[in-house]
Protein backbone atom coordinates (compact mmCIF):
# COMPACT_ATOMS: atom_id res chain seq x y z
CA UNK A 1 0.00 0.00 0.00
CA UNK A 2 1.46 3.31 -1.08
CA UNK A 3 2.18 5.87 1.61
CA UNK A 4 0.78 9.34 1.69
CA UNK A 5 2.37 11.92 -0.53
CA UNK A 6 4.99 14.11 1.09
CA UNK A 7 4.27 17.76 0.44
CA UNK A 8 7.06 20.31 0.13
CA UNK A 9 7.00 23.54 2.11
CA UNK A 10 6.28 25.54 -1.05
CA UNK A 11 3.38 23.27 -2.00
CA UNK A 12 1.90 23.65 1.46
CA UNK A 13 2.16 27.43 1.21
CA UNK A 14 0.53 27.36 -2.23
CA UNK A 15 -2.53 25.58 -0.87
CA UNK A 16 -2.61 27.73 2.28
CA UNK A 17 -2.58 30.89 0.16
CA UNK A 18 -5.42 29.55 -1.96
CA UNK A 19 -7.52 28.77 1.11
CA UNK A 20 -6.88 32.24 2.50
CA UNK A 21 -8.01 33.87 -0.74
CA UNK A 22 -11.50 32.51 -0.16
CA UNK A 23 -11.69 32.76 3.63
CA UNK A 24 -10.16 34.79 6.43
CA UNK A 25 -7.42 34.21 9.03
CA UNK A 26 -9.96 33.48 11.77
CA UNK A 27 -11.64 30.62 9.92
CA UNK A 28 -8.36 29.25 8.56
CA UNK A 29 -6.89 26.30 10.46
CA UNK A 30 -4.10 23.78 10.09
CA UNK A 31 -6.74 21.07 10.18
CA UNK A 32 -8.55 22.55 7.16
CA UNK A 33 -5.25 22.92 5.34
CA UNK A 34 -4.36 19.30 6.06
CA UNK A 35 -7.76 18.17 4.75
CA UNK A 36 -7.23 20.14 1.53
CA UNK A 37 -3.86 18.44 1.09
CA UNK A 38 -5.24 15.00 1.92
CA UNK A 39 -2.95 14.54 4.88
CA UNK A 40 -3.03 14.98 8.66
CA UNK A 41 -2.13 18.00 10.74
CA UNK A 42 0.88 16.34 12.33
CA UNK A 43 2.63 16.13 8.96
CA UNK A 44 2.30 19.91 8.53
CA UNK A 45 3.80 20.60 11.93
CA UNK A 46 7.02 19.13 10.62
CA UNK A 47 7.21 22.21 8.38
CA UNK A 48 5.64 24.85 10.65
CA UNK A 49 5.54 24.84 14.43
CA UNK A 50 2.23 26.71 14.64
CA UNK A 51 -0.59 28.26 12.65
CA UNK A 52 0.92 31.70 13.25
CA UNK A 53 4.28 30.62 11.84
CA UNK A 54 2.54 29.24 8.77
CA UNK A 55 0.53 32.44 8.24
CA UNK A 56 3.67 34.53 8.56
CA UNK A 57 5.30 32.41 5.90
CA UNK A 58 2.33 32.91 3.56
CA UNK A 59 2.49 36.68 4.06
CA UNK A 60 6.24 36.68 3.52
CA UNK A 61 5.82 35.14 0.09
CA UNK A 62 3.77 38.19 -0.93
CA UNK A 63 6.64 40.41 0.16
CA UNK A 64 9.04 38.24 -1.84
CA UNK A 65 6.78 38.72 -4.85
CA UNK A 66 6.81 42.47 -4.26
CA UNK A 67 10.61 42.54 -4.26
CA UNK A 68 10.99 40.28 -7.28
CA UNK A 69 12.46 42.45 -10.01
CA UNK A 70 12.43 45.56 -7.80
CA UNK A 71 15.23 48.02 -8.51
CA UNK A 72 16.14 50.91 -6.24
CA UNK A 73 15.98 54.05 -8.38
CA UNK A 74 15.79 57.78 -7.71
CA UNK A 75 16.35 59.72 -4.51
CA UNK A 76 15.38 58.48 -1.07
CA UNK A 77 11.81 59.77 -1.32
CA UNK A 78 11.26 58.10 -4.66
CA UNK A 79 12.66 54.84 -3.29
CA UNK A 80 10.40 54.81 -0.21
CA UNK A 81 7.35 55.72 -2.31
CA UNK A 82 8.12 53.10 -4.97
CA UNK A 83 8.68 50.46 -2.28
CA UNK A 84 5.38 51.28 -0.54
CA UNK A 85 3.45 51.02 -3.80
CA UNK A 86 5.30 47.84 -4.74
CA UNK A 87 4.12 46.19 -1.52
CA UNK A 88 0.62 47.69 -1.88
CA UNK A 89 0.23 46.35 -5.40
CA UNK A 90 1.52 42.91 -4.42
CA UNK A 91 -1.17 42.58 -1.75
CA UNK A 92 -3.76 44.22 -3.98
CA UNK A 93 -4.24 41.03 -5.96
CA UNK A 94 -4.64 38.99 -2.78
CA UNK A 95 -6.40 41.27 -0.29
CA UNK A 96 -7.20 38.47 2.15
CA UNK A 97 -3.48 37.97 2.64
CA UNK A 98 -3.02 41.66 3.46
CA UNK A 99 -5.10 41.05 6.57
CA UNK A 100 -2.77 38.18 7.45
CA UNK A 101 0.26 40.43 7.07
CA UNK A 102 -1.33 43.23 9.08
CA UNK A 103 -2.13 40.87 11.94
CA UNK A 104 0.77 38.44 11.99
CA UNK A 105 3.54 40.41 10.26
CA UNK A 106 6.46 38.49 8.77
CA UNK A 107 10.03 37.71 9.65
CA UNK A 108 11.18 35.88 6.53
CA UNK A 109 13.38 36.82 3.60
CA UNK A 110 10.70 38.94 1.95
CA UNK A 111 10.29 41.01 5.09
CA UNK A 112 14.05 41.45 5.41
CA UNK A 113 14.33 42.62 1.79
CA UNK A 114 11.62 45.24 2.31
CA UNK A 115 13.17 46.42 5.57
CA UNK A 116 16.64 46.59 4.04
CA UNK A 117 15.48 48.76 1.14
CA UNK A 118 13.48 51.10 3.41
CA UNK A 119 16.41 51.52 5.81
CA UNK A 120 18.88 52.08 2.97
CA UNK A 121 16.60 54.75 1.51
CA UNK A 122 16.27 56.50 4.88
CA UNK A 123 20.03 56.42 5.27
CA UNK A 124 20.26 58.35 2.02
CA UNK A 125 17.84 60.99 3.34
CA UNK A 126 20.43 62.64 5.55
CA UNK A 127 18.81 61.65 8.84
CA UNK A 128 21.21 60.92 11.69
CA UNK A 129 21.76 57.21 12.09
CA UNK A 130 20.14 57.12 15.52
CA UNK A 131 16.90 58.60 14.14
CA UNK A 132 16.42 56.11 11.31
CA UNK A 133 14.85 53.20 13.29
CA UNK A 134 12.10 55.42 14.74
CA UNK A 135 11.33 56.98 11.36
CA UNK A 136 11.30 53.56 9.74
CA UNK A 137 8.85 52.31 12.37
CA UNK A 138 6.39 55.09 11.61
CA UNK A 139 6.52 54.47 7.89
CA UNK A 140 6.10 50.71 8.39
CA UNK A 141 3.08 51.17 10.68
CA UNK A 142 1.53 53.68 8.28
CA UNK A 143 2.00 51.57 5.14
CA UNK A 144 0.87 48.29 6.72
CA UNK A 145 -2.24 49.96 8.21
CA UNK A 146 -3.18 51.59 4.90
CA UNK A 147 -2.70 48.36 2.96
CA UNK A 148 -4.68 46.30 5.47
CA UNK A 149 -7.48 48.90 5.48
CA UNK A 150 -7.62 49.00 1.69
CA UNK A 151 -7.64 45.21 1.53
CA UNK A 152 -10.69 45.15 3.78
CA UNK A 153 -12.56 47.29 1.25
CA UNK A 154 -11.50 45.05 -1.62
CA UNK A 155 -12.88 41.92 0.00
CA UNK A 156 -16.40 43.34 0.15
CA UNK A 157 -18.75 41.89 -2.48
CA UNK A 158 -20.39 44.22 -5.05
CA UNK A 159 -23.75 43.74 -3.32
CA UNK A 160 -22.32 44.61 0.09
CA UNK A 161 -20.50 47.59 -1.41
CA UNK A 162 -23.71 48.96 -2.92
CA UNK A 163 -25.54 48.50 0.36
CA UNK A 164 -22.75 50.31 2.14
CA UNK A 165 -22.88 53.20 -0.32
CA UNK A 166 -26.61 53.52 0.15
CA UNK A 167 -26.22 53.58 3.93
CA UNK A 168 -23.45 56.16 3.54
CA UNK A 169 -25.66 58.39 1.42
CA UNK A 170 -28.50 58.14 3.92
CA UNK A 171 -26.20 58.85 6.88
CA UNK A 172 -24.42 61.80 5.26
CA UNK A 173 -26.94 63.45 2.98
CA UNK A 174 -29.75 62.90 5.46
CA UNK A 175 -27.86 64.33 8.44
CA UNK A 176 -29.90 66.69 10.61
CA UNK A 177 -28.24 70.13 10.14
CA UNK A 178 -29.17 71.19 13.65
CA UNK A 179 -27.52 68.23 15.32
CA UNK A 180 -24.72 67.72 12.76
CA UNK A 181 -24.13 71.18 11.26
CA UNK A 182 -20.61 70.51 9.94
CA UNK A 183 -21.61 67.16 8.44
CA UNK A 184 -24.62 68.70 6.74
CA UNK A 185 -22.46 71.55 5.40
CA UNK A 186 -19.86 69.24 3.81
CA UNK A 187 -22.22 66.37 2.99
CA UNK A 188 -22.06 66.65 -0.82
CA UNK A 189 -18.26 66.75 -0.84
CA UNK A 190 -17.51 63.90 1.57
CA UNK A 191 -16.52 60.70 -0.22
CA UNK A 192 -16.95 57.09 0.97
CA UNK A 193 -13.87 55.37 2.36
CA UNK A 194 -13.53 53.17 -0.72
CA UNK A 195 -13.16 56.13 -3.10
CA UNK A 196 -9.83 57.07 -4.72
CA UNK A 197 -7.73 55.19 -2.20
CA UNK A 198 -4.57 55.22 -4.32
CA UNK A 199 -4.43 59.02 -4.23
CA UNK A 200 -5.15 59.01 -0.50
CA UNK A 201 -2.41 56.42 0.06
CA UNK A 202 0.13 58.57 -1.78
CA UNK A 203 -0.90 61.81 -0.06
CA UNK A 204 -0.68 60.30 3.43
CA UNK A 205 2.71 58.75 2.68
CA UNK A 206 3.94 62.02 1.17
CA UNK A 207 3.00 63.87 4.35
CA UNK A 208 5.14 61.45 6.37
CA UNK A 209 8.08 61.91 4.01
CA UNK A 210 7.63 65.68 4.15
CA UNK A 211 8.10 65.50 7.92
CA UNK A 212 11.36 63.64 7.48
CA UNK A 213 12.60 66.10 4.87
CA UNK A 214 11.68 69.07 7.06
CA UNK A 215 13.53 67.50 10.00
CA UNK A 216 16.66 66.97 7.88
CA UNK A 217 16.59 70.55 6.56
CA UNK A 218 16.05 72.13 9.96
CA UNK A 219 18.56 69.95 11.73
CA UNK A 220 15.96 69.18 14.38
CA UNK A 221 15.10 65.52 14.84
CA UNK A 222 12.36 65.20 17.48
CA UNK A 223 12.08 61.44 17.25
CA UNK A 224 14.55 59.49 19.31
CA UNK A 225 15.29 55.80 19.80
CA UNK A 226 13.38 55.99 23.10
CA UNK A 227 10.45 58.09 21.94
CA UNK A 228 7.55 57.35 24.35
CA UNK A 229 5.16 57.13 21.38
CA UNK A 230 6.90 53.92 20.35
CA UNK A 231 5.93 52.19 23.57
Beta strands, then each sheet from edge to edge (+ up, - down):
end
